[in-house]
Amino acid sequence: MFSLLSLISVFSCQKLDPMDPAQEFKSIDNFGQFVDTTLYADSAFFVVDPYVLTNASEKISVGNFKGFNASFLIRFLRMPSDSNATYDSVFVILNRRHVLGKDADLLNLGVSLPSMAWSDSANLFPEWHTYQPEETFYSFTVNAEDTQTVNIPIPVDVFTKWVEDGADNKGLFIYPQDAQSTFISEFDNFYIEDPAKWPKLVYKKILPDTVEHDTTNIGYATTIFNYDVEGPQSIYTLAEQEKELIVSSGIGCRILFHFGNLDAIPERSIIYSADVILKVKDQDLTDPSQPNVLSNGDHTQSFYLRMLKSVDVTSKQYEVDSLFASSAYYSYKLYQADSVIHFFDEDAQVLFGKSYLQNFISGRFTNTWFLLQYQNERMDISVKYIESILNKGIKIYARYYTVKSEGF
């Protein structure tokens, strides 16, 4: 793993302004002051993991775009068992979902038979990131503008072997045949809610007395995402050099950020709400005059916010607080709205304020490091750029009632 962004420190900035209290505080308005405050992150960096788990994703992806490469493995588990049957007209049918990018209108794809056994966790294993198909038995072209299903013909001898192997067949490996940037074509996987859109295997079964057409959609597929994260032109390398921040899916990248100034809130305070806000930069990293074409509009614009129990800044290791696994009360989700990622639901802001910040002020929590990651890192390629903390790109906006000691 390449070296990551060094920690950057800036002075904290706080603004306290009197304002109208929330309704529930009006009865105690004589005993203190209702204020708001903005606290800015003082340190931040990102970590990259190219081997995220891609099983149970709603999508499978294939293609090349801006250095990101996607191939996928797919197999069907339910095979016919008629010993006297022969087969004809076998096809795999894929339902189109989305296209990321479009540097070219056409994408050339190849289909081969995997030479290694695999599971839906294949993206975790380095051997699949260097895998070279032994023989391409079918090639086809995908048009970026086409919305029709993709039909891949399967040779009868291949399907017959699948029937013999049953659920142990190795399925197909589908990959881009060209290295240049084109686009990444995304298809519905077996895990979407509508079975009508699942990948399908259709075939004609010829028996001594009848001819039948049959379909199976029981199977699984997984995407292999590749990107040279350590290359000199890698967006992660460039971001590190420019002190930028990135959060991405497919190639998992998470932002760690720190608030060393939370104790600026007076100890005798009653927290009403708190919002964590990250400013999104909609621009290309290498050409700021252009929009960020790696932001996938079809990806759910939701993120997990985690409290970190410990952070080793020298080796870039961290431990997520176990409260997230044990209590839904501490499960925080942020969403992108326009140019910011934050708790845009007031109930969520109140929950974060009371469950985390109030406990920090009271001394129960000492957590001051946080992690942001895509809620679904495994689904597809999507990249967001976050404004540097040098430009106050990450902040907490809190509202609280500060209590006069003589009033209690």
DACORNOR-V691494 format. One record per helix or strand of 3 or more residues. SS is the DSSP state (a for helix, b for strand). FROM is the first residue (numbers start at 1). TO is the last residue. If there is no record, write none. Layout:
ss: {SS,SS}
from: {FROM,FROM}
to: {TO,TO}
This chain:
ss: {a,b,b,b,b,b,b,b,a,a,b,b,a,b,b,a,b,b,b,a,b,b,a,b,b,b,a,a,b,b,a,b,b,a,b,a}
from: {23,32,43,59,68,86,96,106,122,126,136,150,156,172,184,195,200,211,219,235,245,252,262,269,302,317,323,328,332,340,346,369,382,389,394,405}
to: {31,40,49,65,76,94,100,112,124,128,143,154,168,176,188,197,206,216,226,241,249,258,264,281,312,320,326,330,337,342,361,374,386,391,403,407}
